[in-house]
């Protein structure tokens, strides 16, 4: 009986936070950047096969420029601390006619309730999807992990 009450309470608490919440709890953070809608996902929604053999800080650019609205998706992984304690965050997004810039890093996960974090290094998967609803597609896409440029590619 006590177990059922605890499960019911946990279920109510986990769904109550969704009601009226503009940000879904699974990590999508929609934003607008100069006429484009930007969505960060902390997971891959499709295949991820980077050109480079390095397992660290890999990024690919996916194009859907003929779609309505035109879209670009940056799919990557960032090497940093344990996924239990840290999560990938989009800290900068800038769009002009010549360039679309994303800067990502890992930051403390606000949902982490545990004790000390392990020193293990793990990859953090992410996707940044951009729908160009009012803006035109830029000539280049640049992605930085912190201050390191990991992708600079023509669209």
C-alpha positions as CSV (number, residue, x, y, z in Angstrom):
1,X,0.0,0.0,0.0
2,X,2.8,2.4,0.9
3,X,4.6,1.6,-2.3
4,X,1.5,2.4,-4.4
5,X,1.1,5.8,-2.6
6,X,4.8,6.6,-3.3
7,X,4.4,5.7,-6.9
8,X,1.2,7.7,-7.2
9,X,2.9,10.7,-5.6
10,X,6.0,10.4,-7.9
11,X,3.7,10.1,-11.0
12,X,1.7,13.1,-10.0
13,X,4.8,15.2,-9.3
14,X,6.4,14.2,-12.6
15,X,3.3,15.1,-14.7
16,X,2.3,18.1,-12.7
17,X,5.5,20.0,-13.7
18,X,4.5,19.5,-17.4
19,X,1.2,21.3,-17.1
20,X,1.7,24.9,-18.3
21,X,5.5,24.4,-18.7
22,X,6.8,26.0,-21.9
23,X,9.9,23.8,-22.0
24,X,9.3,20.0,-22.2
25,X,11.3,18.1,-19.5
26,X,13.2,16.0,-22.0
27,X,15.6,18.8,-22.9
28,X,14.3,20.6,-26.0
29,X,14.8,24.4,-25.7
30,X,13.2,26.3,-28.5
31,X,14.5,29.8,-29.2
32,X,14.3,32.4,-32.0
33,X,17.4,33.9,-33.5
34,X,16.9,36.6,-36.1
35,X,13.9,35.1,-37.9
36,X,14.8,31.5,-37.4
37,X,13.5,29.0,-34.9
38,X,16.3,27.1,-33.0
39,X,15.7,23.9,-31.0
40,X,18.3,22.2,-28.9
41,X,17.9,18.5,-28.2
42,X,20.2,16.6,-25.8
43,X,20.0,13.4,-27.9
44,X,20.3,12.3,-31.5
45,X,17.1,11.7,-33.4
46,X,18.8,9.9,-36.3
47,X,22.0,8.3,-37.5
48,X,25.2,9.9,-36.4
49,X,28.2,8.9,-38.6
50,X,30.8,11.7,-38.4
51,X,33.5,11.8,-41.2
52,X,36.3,11.9,-38.7
53,X,37.3,8.8,-36.7
54,X,37.7,10.7,-33.5
55,X,35.1,9.9,-30.9
56,X,35.5,13.3,-29.3
57,X,33.8,16.5,-30.3
58,X,32.4,15.3,-33.6
59,X,29.9,17.3,-35.6
60,X,27.9,16.8,-38.8
61,X,25.7,19.3,-40.8
62,X,22.5,18.0,-42.3
63,X,20.7,20.1,-44.9
64,X,17.1,20.3,-45.9
65,X,17.2,23.6,-47.8
66,X,14.4,22.6,-50.2
67,X,12.0,21.8,-47.3
68,X,9.2,24.2,-46.3
69,X,10.5,26.0,-44.2
70,X,14.2,25.4,-45.1
71,X,16.1,23.6,-42.3
72,X,19.6,22.9,-41.1
73,X,20.5,20.5,-38.4
74,X,23.8,20.2,-36.6
75,X,24.2,16.8,-34.9
76,X,27.2,16.3,-32.7
77,X,28.7,15.1,-29.5
78,X,30.8,17.0,-27.0
79,X,33.3,15.3,-24.7
80,X,33.2,16.4,-21.1
81,X,32.3,15.2,-17.6
82,X,29.7,12.6,-16.5
83,X,26.3,12.8,-18.0
84,X,24.9,12.3,-14.5
85,X,26.2,15.7,-13.4
86,X,26.5,17.8,-16.6
87,X,24.5,18.5,-19.7
88,X,25.1,20.2,-23.0
89,X,23.8,23.7,-23.3
90,X,23.6,26.2,-26.2
91,X,25.2,29.3,-24.9
92,X,25.4,31.4,-28.1
93,X,23.4,31.5,-31.3
94,X,24.0,34.2,-33.9
95,X,22.7,34.5,-37.4
96,X,23.6,36.9,-40.2
97,X,23.6,36.6,-44.0
98,X,27.1,35.1,-44.1
99,X,27.1,32.8,-41.0
100,X,25.1,30.8,-38.5
101,X,27.1,30.4,-35.3
102,X,26.4,28.0,-32.4
103,X,28.5,27.8,-29.3
104,X,27.9,24.8,-27.1
105,X,29.3,23.8,-23.8
106,X,28.5,21.5,-20.8
107,X,27.2,23.0,-17.6
108,X,26.1,21.7,-14.3
109,X,22.8,19.8,-14.7
110,X,20.3,21.5,-12.4
111,X,18.4,18.2,-12.0
112,X,21.5,16.5,-10.5
113,X,20.6,15.7,-6.8
114,X,23.5,13.3,-6.2
115,X,26.7,13.6,-4.4
116,X,30.1,14.2,-5.9
117,X,30.4,13.7,-9.6
118,X,32.8,11.1,-11.0
119,X,35.9,12.2,-13.0
120,X,34.9,10.0,-15.9
121,X,34.8,11.7,-19.3
122,X,31.7,11.0,-21.4
123,X,30.3,12.2,-24.7
124,X,27.2,14.3,-24.6
125,X,25.0,13.9,-27.7
126,X,23.1,16.9,-29.1
127,X,21.2,18.3,-32.0
128,X,20.6,21.9,-32.9
129,X,17.7,22.2,-35.4
130,X,17.1,25.5,-37.2
131,X,14.0,26.3,-39.2
132,X,14.4,29.4,-41.4
133,X,10.8,30.7,-41.1
134,X,11.6,34.4,-41.8
135,X,15.3,34.5,-42.4
136,X,17.3,33.3,-45.4
137,X,19.8,30.5,-45.1
138,X,23.3,31.7,-44.4
139,X,26.4,30.8,-46.5
140,X,28.3,29.1,-43.7
141,X,27.6,27.2,-40.5
142,X,30.1,27.4,-37.6
143,X,29.9,25.3,-34.5
144,X,32.1,25.8,-31.4
145,X,32.5,23.6,-28.4
146,X,33.5,26.2,-25.9
147,X,36.2,28.3,-27.7
148,X,37.2,25.5,-30.1
149,X,35.8,25.6,-33.7
150,X,34.7,22.0,-34.5
151,X,32.8,22.8,-37.7
152,X,33.1,25.5,-40.3
153,X,31.2,24.5,-43.4
154,X,29.5,26.0,-46.4
155,X,25.8,25.3,-46.7
